[in-house]
Amino acid sequence: MSADLNNAVHRLRQDHYPDDQDGRAARQTDIEQLSHALGLAENTIDRLVGDLAKEVNGPTFLGEPALPHPDDAAVDRFASAMKLKLAIARDKGRGGWSNDEPDMQQRLSDMLRAHVAKGDPRDVANFCMFLHQRGESILPTRSQNQVEVLPGRYFPADPAMGDFDLHATLADARTNAQRMLDEATDEAADDGWPDEPPQICYGTVIGKCVEREGSRRPAPEGSDFTETVDYRLVKFADSTPNDDDHEYE
């Protein structure tokens, strides 16, 4: 082991890094140096195990257990690489794959596909592990223009009063629009109607804002917030009653 690598291992074991940006950067550099060295060592071990496995046949050799199959040895080494990548992610404040949150299976599935495009097999394997350990499968890609369930898609509104509500059924929306009109009628009995008719209305919400999958991240150092998040506009997946001429994707 070189002196530089030995010093990096020592620093990681002692964890004597300043609690500031320079300290975190130094720790990250040591982790990446160790990861690179482990990768080189694993490749050398892989070749040696493969060469020895070709010469050793049978379940035992001189009474000792047979050498592990190269496949098993490769899985063990890859598991070590996965653990190291998880440690790096935890050091950046990432986690939460085991949380019981709505839509987590879909979010993990989408993030898995995103990491396939980025090209690091360790990240892809870790997201597969997350889903496997949750007892879940990889869900199909969900269209960026639809969601499976968006509760509260019917609305009544009275722009003059700033009233806007969401309801589960069209009947509820109409009932509340009628309530708004009744209240406006009571006020008009004292003050009269304006020149324009009331703008009270009710109808169907075509789409709404939802959290963008995988966008939640720890906030930058020094921020007044604990995390950041992005949102996107999506449409409802199905057609609405009395709207058979339009299909929402």
Backbone as CSV, one residue per row, in Angstrom:
resi,resn,N_x,N_y,N_z,CA_x,CA_y,CA_z,C_x,C_y,C_z
1,MET,0.850,-1.191,0.000,0.000,0.000,0.000,0.887,1.243,0.000
2,SER,0.627,2.180,-0.932,1.428,3.390,-1.017,1.206,4.259,0.215
3,ALA,2.166,5.193,0.411,2.050,6.080,1.572,0.796,6.949,1.478
4,ASP,0.490,7.449,0.257,-0.695,8.294,0.094,-1.968,7.531,0.425
5,LEU,-2.056,6.279,-0.093,-3.248,5.479,0.171,-3.340,5.125,1.645
6,ASN,-2.192,4.805,2.261,-2.187,4.483,3.686,-2.655,5.680,4.515
7,ASN,-2.213,6.871,4.132,-2.648,8.077,4.858,-4.144,8.311,4.687
8,ALA,-4.656,8.042,3.460,-6.090,8.228,3.215,-6.909,7.281,4.086
9,VAL,-6.481,5.997,4.163,-7.176,5.017,5.007,-7.139,5.452,6.466
10,HIS,-5.986,5.947,6.903,-5.865,6.389,8.296,-6.820,7.548,8.595
11,ARG,-6.867,8.512,7.676,-7.755,9.659,7.891,-9.222,9.228,7.929
12,LEU,-9.597,8.286,7.041,-10.978,7.816,7.022,-11.325,7.064,8.307
13,ARG,-10.382,6.282,8.813,-10.638,5.543,10.053,-10.803,6.504,11.229
14,GLN,-9.943,7.525,11.293,-10.003,8.471,12.395,-11.134,9.481,12.225
15,ASP,-11.506,9.726,10.962,-12.570,10.685,10.639,-12.278,12.061,11.250
16,HIS,-11.014,12.461,11.104,-10.614,13.769,11.632,-10.592,14.787,10.500
17,TYR,-11.778,15.115,10.010,-11.897,16.111,8.948,-12.586,17.352,9.526
18,PRO,-12.147,18.532,9.114,-12.847,19.752,9.570,-14.312,19.723,9.139
19,ASP,-15.164,20.248,9.987,-16.602,20.278,9.686,-16.926,21.524,8.862
20,ASP,-16.354,21.562,7.658,-16.629,22.666,6.739,-16.532,22.134,5.326
21,GLN,-16.684,23.010,4.338,-16.689,22.575,2.942,-15.361,21.949,2.537
22,ASP,-14.231,22.519,2.992,-12.921,21.959,2.651,-12.759,20.569,3.263
23,GLY,-13.242,20.404,4.497,-13.133,19.102,5.140,-13.938,18.041,4.420
24,ARG,-15.167,18.400,4.004,-15.994,17.438,3.274,-15.376,17.106,1.923
25,ALA,-14.767,18.100,1.274,-14.115,17.844,-0.014,-12.919,16.915,0.164
26,ALA,-12.152,17.110,1.238,-11.003,16.241,1.499,-11.451,14.810,1.772
27,ARG,-12.530,14.657,2.531,-13.048,13.317,2.823,-13.524,12.626,1.546
28,GLN,-14.200,13.395,0.672,-14.668,12.832,-0.582,-13.489,12.379,-1.443
29,THR,-12.410,13.162,-1.478,-11.219,12.803,-2.251,-10.607,11.510,-1.727
30,ASP,-10.522,11.372,-0.401,-9.967,10.142,0.186,-10.839,8.936,-0.144
31,ILE,-12.168,9.104,-0.093,-13.080,7.996,-0.413,-12.898,7.560,-1.862
32,GLU,-12.797,8.527,-2.776,-12.639,8.187,-4.193,-11.286,7.531,-4.454
33,GLN,-10.234,7.970,-3.750,-8.926,7.344,-3.896,-8.965,5.891,-3.433
34,LEU,-9.637,5.655,-2.299,-9.762,4.289,-1.787,-10.613,3.439,-2.726
35,SER,-11.688,4.018,-3.274,-12.544,3.283,-4.200,-11.767,2.858,-5.435
36,HIS,-10.928,3.757,-5.961,-10.124,3.433,-7.137,-9.148,2.307,-6.831
37,ALA,-8.496,2.390,-5.666,-7.542,1.346,-5.285,-8.233,0.000,-5.112
38,LEU,-9.424,0.010,-4.501,-10.172,-1.233,-4.330,-10.562,-1.822,-5.676
39,GLY,-10.916,-0.964,-6.631,-11.263,-1.462,-7.954,-10.101,-2.157,-8.622
40,LEU,-8.902,-1.574,-8.524,-7.713,-2.205,-9.099,-7.422,-3.536,-8.417
41,ALA,-7.536,-3.557,-7.077,-7.276,-4.798,-6.342,-8.298,-5.874,-6.698
42,GLU,-9.571,-5.480,-6.846,-10.607,-6.452,-7.171,-10.374,-7.084,-8.536
43,ASN,-9.907,-6.286,-9.504,-9.630,-6.833,-10.832,-8.508,-7.855,-10.774
44,THR,-7.470,-7.556,-9.971,-6.358,-8.499,-9.828,-6.825,-9.795,-9.162
45,ILE,-7.621,-9.655,-8.095,-8.150,-10.838,-7.399,-9.038,-11.651,-8.325
46,ASP,-9.817,-10.988,-9.136,-10.705,-11.676,-10.064,-9.913,-12.556,-11.026
47,ARG,-8.825,-12.022,-11.547,-8.001,-12.822,-12.465,-7.375,-14.015,-11.758
48,LEU,-6.898,-13.785,-10.514,-6.277,-14.887,-9.774,-7.292,-15.979,-9.453
49,VAL,-8.487,-15.570,-9.004,-9.518,-16.558,-8.694,-9.908,-17.332,-9.943
50,GLY,-10.023,-16.658,-11.059,-10.374,-17.334,-12.300,-9.324,-18.332,-12.715
51,ASP,-8.045,-17.953,-12.596,-6.962,-18.863,-12.974,-6.932,-20.085,-12.059
52,LEU,-7.115,-19.847,-10.744,-7.081,-20.970,-9.805,-8.282,-21.896,-9.989
53,ALA,-9.447,-21.290,-10.274,-10.651,-22.102,-10.440,-10.532,-23.049,-11.624
54,LYS,-9.769,-22.660,-12.637,-9.587,-23.535,-13.792,-8.769,-24.774,-13.441
55,GLU,-7.886,-24.641,-12.428,-6.998,-25.753,-12.071,-7.564,-26.623,-10.953
56,VAL,-8.563,-26.137,-10.253,-9.124,-26.880,-9.119,-10.491,-27.422,-9.523
57,ASN,-10.617,-28.739,-9.542,-11.891,-29.372,-9.888,-12.404,-30.137,-8.696
58,GLY,-13.703,-30.190,-8.527,-14.284,-30.957,-7.428,-14.641,-30.065,-6.265
59,PRO,-15.404,-30.613,-5.318,-15.914,-29.814,-4.203,-14.860,-29.449,-3.174
60,THR,-13.749,-30.243,-3.067,-12.745,-29.941,-2.050,-11.359,-30.069,-2.649
61,PHE,-10.407,-29.461,-1.981,-9.000,-29.527,-2.369,-8.194,-29.656,-1.092
62,LEU,-7.591,-30.813,-0.906,-6.828,-31.109,0.305,-7.667,-30.905,1.564
63,GLY,-8.951,-31.304,1.469,-9.816,-31.237,2.633,-10.400,-29.873,2.906
64,GLU,-10.035,-28.855,2.124,-10.561,-27.510,2.330,-11.731,-27.258,1.381
65,PRO,-12.647,-26.330,1.743,-13.746,-26.007,0.833,-13.221,-25.517,-0.509
66,ALA,-13.960,-25.828,-1.552,-13.553,-25.402,-2.890,-13.547,-23.880,-2.979
67,LEU,-12.735,-23.354,-3.888,-12.706,-21.918,-4.109,-14.078,-21.442,-4.581
68,PRO,-14.457,-20.225,-4.226,-15.765,-19.733,-4.671,-15.805,-19.621,-6.190
69,HIS,-16.991,-19.850,-6.717,-17.159,-19.688,-8.153,-16.854,-18.238,-8.528
70,PRO,-16.249,-17.993,-9.684,-15.964,-16.603,-10.085,-17.195,-15.704,-10.072
71,ASP,-18.382,-16.283,-10.369,-19.606,-15.472,-10.309,-19.862,-14.977,-8.890
72,ASP,-19.724,-15.894,-7.917,-19.951,-15.513,-6.527,-18.929,-14.480,-6.065
73,ALA,-17.669,-14.691,-6.467,-16.628,-13.733,-6.081,-16.917,-12.361,-6.682
74,ALA,-17.397,-12.341,-7.922,-17.713,-11.069,-8.577,-18.862,-10.365,-7.876
75,VAL,-19.879,-11.133,-7.461,-21.011,-10.536,-6.743,-20.544,-9.939,-5.422
76,ASP,-19.657,-10.631,-4.712,-19.152,-10.115,-3.438,-18.382,-8.811,-3.641
77,ARG,-17.555,-8.766,-4.676,-16.790,-7.547,-4.932,-17.716,-6.404,-5.345
78,PHE,-18.722,-6.743,-6.156,-19.649,-5.694,-6.605,-20.462,-5.164,-5.437
79,ALA,-20.813,-6.059,-4.496,-21.539,-5.611,-3.299,-20.699,-4.611,-2.508
80,SER,-19.397,-4.845,-2.440,-18.518,-3.899,-1.742,-18.508,-2.553,-2.453
81,ALA,-18.490,-2.576,-3.785,-18.525,-1.329,-4.550,-19.848,-0.601,-4.345
82,MET,-20.957,-1.361,-4.259,-22.261,-0.750,-4.000,-22.283,-0.084,-2.624
83,LYS,-21.732,-0.757,-1.629,-21.717,-0.203,-0.271,-20.922,1.099,-0.224
84,LEU,-19.800,1.114,-0.928,-18.981,2.316,-0.937,-19.729,3.471,-1.597
85,LYS,-20.443,3.194,-2.695,-21.208,4.256,-3.362,-22.354,4.743,-2.469
86,LEU,-22.968,3.836,-1.715,-24.015,4.242,-0.772,-23.437,5.129,0.335
87,ALA,-22.233,4.802,0.787,-21.605,5.616,1.828,-21.341,7.029,1.323
88,ILE,-20.908,7.145,0.067,-20.669,8.460,-0.523,-21.977,9.252,-0.591
89,ALA,-23.069,8.557,-0.984,-24.371,9.228,-1.075,-24.854,9.672,0.300
90,ARG,-24.674,8.818,1.302,-25.085,9.201,2.663,-24.298,10.409,3.157
91,ASP,-23.030,10.480,2.786,-22.201,11.603,3.195,-22.703,12.908,2.591
92,LYS,-23.446,12.814,1.485,-24.035,13.993,0.847,-25.443,14.279,1.372
93,GLY,-25.876,13.490,2.352,-27.188,13.717,2.948,-28.328,13.011,2.247
94,ARG,-28.045,12.060,1.367,-29.096,11.388,0.625,-29.531,10.114,1.358
95,GLY,-30.771,9.729,1.150,-31.307,8.533,1.789,-32.819,8.545,1.700
96,GLY,-33.440,7.644,2.455,-34.903,7.633,2.515,-35.574,6.604,1.642
97,TRP,-34.790,5.705,1.006,-35.409,4.742,0.095,-36.344,3.779,0.820
98,SER,-36.121,3.560,2.108,-36.958,2.618,2.861,-38.151,3.293,3.525
99,ASN,-38.307,4.602,3.315,-39.429,5.319,3.936,-40.760,4.870,3.339
100,ASP,-41.791,4.918,4.163,-43.139,4.553,3.710,-43.851,5.816,3.240
101,GLU,-43.502,6.277,2.042,-44.076,7.486,1.481,-44.920,7.140,0.259
102,PRO,-45.964,7.919,-0.035,-46.776,7.668,-1.217,-45.932,7.758,-2.487
103,ASP,-46.195,6.857,-3.420,-45.561,6.902,-4.733,-44.075,6.560,-4.707
104,MET,-43.545,6.014,-3.595,-42.119,5.743,-3.502,-41.668,4.700,-4.529
105,GLN,-42.494,3.670,-4.772,-42.132,2.650,-5.753,-41.946,3.274,-7.139
106,GLN,-42.868,4.173,-7.514,-42.750,4.833,-8.817,-41.529,5.741,-8.862
107,ARG,-41.272,6.466,-7.779,-40.121,7.375,-7.745,-38.817,6.600,-7.871
108,LEU,-38.689,5.490,-7.144,-37.469,4.690,-7.234,-37.312,4.082,-8.619
109,SER,-38.417,3.641,-9.226,-38.362,3.074,-10.574,-37.905,4.121,-11.583
110,ASP,-38.439,5.327,-11.470,-38.051,6.397,-12.393,-36.589,6.796,-12.195
111,MET,-36.147,6.859,-10.940,-34.758,7.229,-10.663,-33.806,6.139,-11.138
112,LEU,-34.227,4.871,-11.041,-33.405,3.775,-11.561,-33.141,3.975,-13.054
113,ARG,-34.219,4.255,-13.808,-34.054,4.455,-15.251,-33.181,5.667,-15.550
114,ALA,-33.306,6.703,-14.722,-32.473,7.891,-14.928,-30.999,7.553,-14.746
115,HIS,-30.692,6.685,-13.783,-29.299,6.310,-13.549,-28.783,5.348,-14.615
116,VAL,-29.656,4.596,-15.251,-29.220,3.788,-16.398,-28.656,4.714,-17.472
117,ALA,-29.339,5.820,-17.712,-28.886,6.775,-18.721,-27.571,7.430,-18.310
118,LYS,-27.347,7.608,-17.000,-26.108,8.240,-16.543,-24.906,7.303,-16.659
119,GLY,-25.149,5.980,-16.591,-24.088,5.041,-16.942,-23.302,4.386,-15.828
120,ASP,-23.570,4.691,-14.561,-22.806,4.066,-13.473,-23.558,2.827,-12.989
121,PRO,-23.022,1.610,-13.239,-23.749,0.389,-12.851,-23.935,0.246,-11.349
122,ARG,-23.077,0.900,-10.554,-23.237,0.806,-9.090,-24.528,1.485,-8.651
123,ASP,-24.830,2.650,-9.241,-26.062,3.348,-8.889,-27.288,2.551,-9.331
124,VAL,-27.213,1.980,-10.538,-28.335,1.183,-11.045,-28.587,-0.006,-10.121
125,ALA,-27.504,-0.676,-9.720,-27.643,-1.835,-8.841,-28.223,-1.440,-7.489
126,ASN,-27.828,-0.295,-6.974,-28.350,0.129,-5.675,-29.847,0.416,-5.742
127,PHE,-30.314,1.034,-6.832,-31.753,1.273,-6.941,-32.514,-0.043,-7.121
128,CYS,-31.917,-1.016,-7.818,-32.534,-2.343,-7.895,-32.617,-2.963,-6.504
129,MET,-31.552,-2.784,-5.717,-31.546,-3.305,-4.349,-32.636,-2.648,-3.508
130,PHE,-32.811,-1.325,-3.656,-33.842,-0.625,-2.885,-35.207,-1.270,-3.129
131,LEU,-35.546,-1.432,-4.408,-36.852,-1.995,-4.748,-36.965,-3.447,-4.278
132,HIS,-35.900,-4.219,-4.454,-35.921,-5.628,-4.036,-36.153,-5.752,-2.537
133,GLN,-35.467,-4.924,-1.755,-35.594,-4.999,-0.309,-36.940,-4.462,0.176
134,ARG,-37.598,-3.647,-0.630,-38.948,-3.191,-0.303,-40.000,-4.208,-0.733
135,GLY,-39.570,-5.264,-1.434,-40.507,-6.272,-1.934,-41.316,-5.764,-3.117
136,GLU,-40.737,-4.848,-3.895,-41.456,-4.222,-5.001,-40.748,-4.481,-6.322
137,SER,-41.510,-4.369,-7.404,-40.968,-4.533,-8.746,-40.679,-3.168,-9.355
138,ILE,-40.040,-3.183,-10.521,-39.780,-1.949,-11.257,-41.036,-1.592,-12.044
139,LEU,-41.610,-0.436,-11.756,-42.831,-0.022,-12.436,-42.512,0.539,-13.821
140,PRO,-43.457,0.439,-14.763,-43.240,1.030,-16.085,-43.109,2.543,-15.995
141,THR,-42.530,3.108,-17.026,-42.390,4.560,-17.079,-43.756,5.206,-17.078
142,ARG,-43.901,6.230,-16.249,-45.134,6.975,-16.219,-44.973,8.208,-17.100
143,SER,-45.937,8.424,-17.973,-45.868,9.555,-18.884,-45.692,10.848,-18.122
144,GLN,-44.864,11.732,-18.670,-44.659,13.029,-18.038,-45.921,13.889,-18.096
145,ASN,-46.924,13.461,-18.873,-48.137,14.263,-19.021,-49.332,13.676,-18.293
146,GLN,-49.108,12.652,-17.447,-50.246,12.104,-16.735,-49.819,11.522,-15.408
147,VAL,-50.759,11.377,-14.507,-50.565,10.649,-13.270,-51.737,9.702,-13.117
148,GLU,-51.553,8.675,-12.286,-52.603,7.675,-12.159,-53.780,8.202,-11.343
149,VAL,-53.494,8.929,-10.281,-54.565,9.424,-9.421,-54.267,10.875,-9.052
150,LEU,-55.209,11.737,-9.315,-55.112,13.125,-8.869,-56.426,13.475,-8.177
151,PRO,-56.477,13.346,-6.852,-57.740,13.593,-6.153,-58.152,15.053,-6.250
152,GLY,-59.444,15.288,-6.184,-59.958,16.642,-6.189,-59.874,17.298,-7.547
153,ARG,-60.593,16.768,-8.534,-60.462,17.285,-9.887,-61.633,18.150,-10.339
154,TYR,-62.614,18.385,-9.471,-63.773,19.212,-9.822,-63.795,20.457,-8.936
155,PHE,-64.160,21.579,-9.535,-64.053,22.829,-8.784,-65.287,23.711,-8.931
156,PRO,-65.616,24.479,-7.879,-66.461,25.667,-7.980,-65.562,26.885,-7.764
157,ALA,-65.929,28.019,-8.321,-65.101,29.209,-8.163,-65.957,30.465,-8.216
158,ASP,-65.567,31.450,-7.438,-66.162,32.784,-7.470,-65.002,33.774,-7.497
159,PRO,-64.528,34.146,-8.692,-63.354,35.027,-8.788,-63.522,36.336,-8.032
160,ALA,-64.751,36.888,-7.980,-64.962,38.165,-7.299,-64.631,38.075,-5.817
161,MET,-64.843,36.896,-5.219,-64.582,36.697,-3.797,-63.270,35.958,-3.548
162,GLY,-62.596,35.554,-4.636,-61.349,34.802,-4.470,-61.563,33.391,-3.990
163,ASP,-62.752,32.829,-4.235,-63.065,31.476,-3.771,-62.761,30.456,-4.867
164,PHE,-62.036,29.401,-4.503,-61.760,28.297,-5.418,-61.510,27.062,-4.576
165,ASP,-62.319,26.010,-4.783,-62.192,24.775,-4.012,-62.064,23.594,-4.972
166,LEU,-61.546,22.486,-4.446,-61.463,21.244,-5.208,-62.318,20.187,-4.522
167,HIS,-63.040,19.393,-5.336,-63.940,18.371,-4.796,-63.762,17.070,-5.576
168,ALA,-64.156,15.986,-4.929,-63.977,14.669,-5.521,-64.994,14.370,-6.613
169,THR,-66.171,14.998,-6.569,-67.203,14.704,-7.562,-67.714,15.998,-8.190
170,LEU,-68.242,15.853,-9.390,-68.807,17.002,-10.084,-70.046,17.513,-9.362
171,ALA,-70.827,16.611,-8.759,-72.029,17.019,-8.019,-71.664,17.912,-6.842
172,ASP,-70.574,17.565,-6.122,-70.143,18.397,-4.997,-69.711,19.783,-5.475
173,ALA,-69.018,19.803,-6.618,-68.576,21.093,-7.150,-69.774,21.969,-7.509
174,ARG,-70.801,21.374,-8.139,-71.984,22.148,-8.526,-72.750,22.634,-7.291
175,THR,-72.855,21.782,-6.275,-73.539,22.167,-5.047,-72.880,23.380,-4.405
176,ASN,-71.529,23.380,-4.395,-70.822,24.492,-3.780,-70.863,25.744,-4.649
177,ALA,-70.925,25.566,-5.963,-71.116,26.729,-6.830,-72.483,27.363,-6.583
178,GLN,-73.503,26.523,-6.369,-74.826,27.039,-6.057,-74.818,27.782,-4.725
179,ARG,-74.066,27.251,-3.749,-73.951,27.934,-2.456,-73.334,29.324,-2.634
180,MET,-72.280,29.395,-3.474,-71.660,30.695,-3.739,-72.661,31.667,-4.368
181,LEU,-73.480,31.155,-5.307,-74.477,32.003,-5.959,-75.550,32.455,-4.971
182,ASP,-75.939,31.556,-4.065,-76.931,31.919,-3.053,-76.401,33.025,-2.145
183,GLU,-75.142,32.932,-1.747,-74.549,33.946,-0.888,-74.464,35.288,-1.625
184,ALA,-74.087,35.215,-2.929,-74.024,36.453,-3.717,-75.414,37.072,-3.872
185,THR,-76.435,36.226,-4.005,-77.810,36.722,-4.126,-78.252,37.419,-2.857
186,ASP,-77.893,36.874,-1.709,-78.239,37.513,-0.429,-77.586,38.892,-0.320
187,GLU,-76.325,38.998,-0.758,-75.655,40.297,-0.697,-76.274,41.277,-1.683
188,ALA,-76.693,40.761,-2.852,-77.301,41.640,-3.858,-78.633,42.195,-3.390
189,ALA,-79.302,41.511,-2.469,-80.577,42.005,-1.948,-80.390,43.336,-1.225
190,ASP,-79.188,43.553,-0.665,-78.904,44.803,0.033,-78.183,45.814,-0.853
191,ASP,-77.222,45.330,-1.640,-76.355,46.249,-2.380,-76.648,46.269,-3.877
192,GLY,-77.483,45.357,-4.351,-77.740,45.285,-5.781,-76.672,44.499,-6.528
193,TRP,-77.001,44.095,-7.746,-76.047,43.358,-8.570,-75.139,44.338,-9.306
194,PRO,-73.903,43.955,-9.560,-73.045,44.798,-10.405,-73.548,44.773,-11.849
195,ASP,-72.938,45.599,-12.705,-73.364,45.668,-14.097,-73.151,44.340,-14.821
196,GLU,-72.068,43.668,-14.499,-71.789,42.377,-15.128,-72.394,41.249,-14.291
197,PRO,-72.826,40.169,-14.927,-73.368,39.031,-14.162,-72.271,38.381,-13.317
198,PRO,-72.646,37.665,-12.278,-71.639,36.990,-11.454,-70.779,36.049,-12.304
199,GLN,-69.507,35.947,-11.947,-68.584,35.054,-12.657,-68.461,33.700,-11.964
200,ILE,-69.410,33.389,-11.109,-69.404,32.098,-10.417,-69.512,30.980,-11.448
201,CYS,-68.697,29.943,-11.266,-68.689,28.843,-12.229,-68.262,27.552,-11.539
202,TYR,-68.405,26.451,-12.246,-67.894,25.173,-11.748,-67.474,24.356,-12.951
203,GLY,-66.597,23.386,-12.726,-66.124,22.600,-13.859,-65.091,21.568,-13.449
204,THR,-64.260,21.199,-14.428,-63.288,20.117,-14.259,-61.866,20.643,-14.386
205,VAL,-61.016,20.216,-13.488,-59.595,20.547,-13.570,-58.937,19.564,-14.527
206,ILE,-58.288,20.065,-15.551,-57.616,19.193,-16.527,-56.293,18.682,-15.973
207,GLY,-55.595,19.519,-15.231,-54.305,19.108,-14.675,-53.948,19.962,-13.482
208,LYS,-52.840,19.617,-12.839,-52.420,20.349,-11.651,-50.931,20.158,-11.432
209,CYS,-50.368,20.826,-10.427,-48.957,20.700,-10.089,-48.737,19.480,-9.188
210,VAL,-47.677,18.726,-9.477,-47.245,17.642,-8.597,-45.727,17.726,-8.453
211,GLU,-45.200,17.086,-7.429,-43.758,17.092,-7.207,-43.053,16.303,-8.312
212,ARG,-41.978,16.866,-8.822,-41.204,16.168,-9.852,-40.422,15.029,-9.201
213,GLU,-40.571,13.808,-9.741,-39.946,12.637,-9.153,-38.431,12.803,-9.091
214,GLY,-37.864,12.509,-7.922,-36.417,12.546,-7.764,-35.821,13.926,-7.617
215,SER,-36.659,14.973,-7.498,-36.114,16.334,-7.436,-35.767,16.777,-6.015
216,ARG,-36.235,16.056,-5.012,-36.021,16.490,-3.622,-34.559,16.261,-3.240
217,ARG,-33.882,17.322,-2.825,-32.463,17.287,-2.495,-32.200,18.136,-1.245
218,PRO,-31.125,17.830,-0.504,-30.754,18.703,0.615,-30.439,20.108,0.101
219,ALA,-30.829,21.116,0.855,-30.578,22.504,0.457,-29.085,22.805,0.549
220,PRO,-28.593,23.753,-0.262,-27.172,24.126,-0.189,-26.804,24.621,1.201
221,GLU,-25.540,24.482,1.525,-25.055,24.936,2.827,-25.285,26.437,2.974
222,GLY,-25.758,26.833,4.128,-26.027,28.237,4.379,-27.426,28.673,4.023
223,SER,-28.206,27.774,3.425,-29.572,28.125,3.037,-30.475,28.162,4.260
224,ASP,-31.568,28.912,4.153,-32.557,28.957,5.233,-33.491,27.760,5.191
225,PHE,-33.358,26.905,4.165,-34.247,25.757,4.003,-33.477,24.460,4.227
226,THR,-34.209,23.394,4.525,-33.570,22.094,4.745,-33.437,21.292,3.458
227,GLU,-34.313,21.534,2.471,-34.230,20.816,1.214,-34.880,21.625,0.102
228,THR,-34.582,21.235,-1.139,-35.172,21.874,-2.313,-36.009,20.852,-3.066
229,VAL,-36.984,21.342,-3.836,-37.860,20.443,-4.582,-38.385,21.182,-5.808
230,ASP,-38.633,20.449,-6.901,-39.200,21.015,-8.120,-40.595,20.447,-8.346
231,TYR,-41.421,21.187,-9.079,-42.767,20.741,-9.410,-42.965,20.781,-10.926
232,ARG,-43.958,20.033,-11.388,-44.283,20.027,-12.807,-45.795,19.968,-12.972
233,LEU,-46.276,20.419,-14.139,-47.694,20.352,-14.464,-48.002,19.022,-15.132
234,VAL,-49.099,18.387,-14.703,-49.504,17.118,-15.297,-50.997,17.159,-15.591
235,LYS,-51.421,16.336,-16.546,-52.831,16.197,-16.879,-53.400,14.961,-16.203
236,PHE,-54.720,14.963,-16.022,-55.384,13.766,-15.544,-55.331,12.703,-16.630
237,ALA,-55.281,11.445,-16.212,-55.085,10.364,-17.163,-56.348,10.011,-17.931
238,ASP,-57.521,10.224,-17.359,-58.754,9.763,-18.003,-59.613,10.932,-18.447
239,SER,-60.594,10.646,-19.307,-61.535,11.671,-19.746,-62.503,11.997,-18.618
240,THR,-63.122,13.148,-18.711,-64.059,13.561,-17.677,-65.483,13.318,-18.129
241,PRO,-66.437,13.202,-17.188,-67.837,13.059,-17.576,-68.272,14.224,-18.454
242,ASN,-69.128,13.942,-19.450,-69.634,14.948,-20.388,-68.520,15.605,-21.185
243,ASP,-67.405,14.902,-21.351,-66.278,15.440,-22.112,-65.711,14.337,-22.979
244,ASP,-66.603,13.578,-23.610,-66.198,12.382,-24.336,-65.404,12.684,-25.596
245,ASP,-65.394,13.939,-26.029,-64.696,14.276,-27.254,-63.219,14.504,-27.036
246,HIS,-62.772,14.477,-25.787,-61.369,14.765,-25.515,-60.782,13.631,-24.683
247,GLU,-59.591,13.207,-25.057,-58.881,12.180,-24.291,-57.603,12.793,-23.766
248,TYR,-57.430,12.768,-22.452,-56.260,13.363,-21.856,-55.175,12.321,-21.740
249,GLU,-54.020,12.623,-22.285,-52.917,11.655,-22.299,-52.224,11.628,-20.948
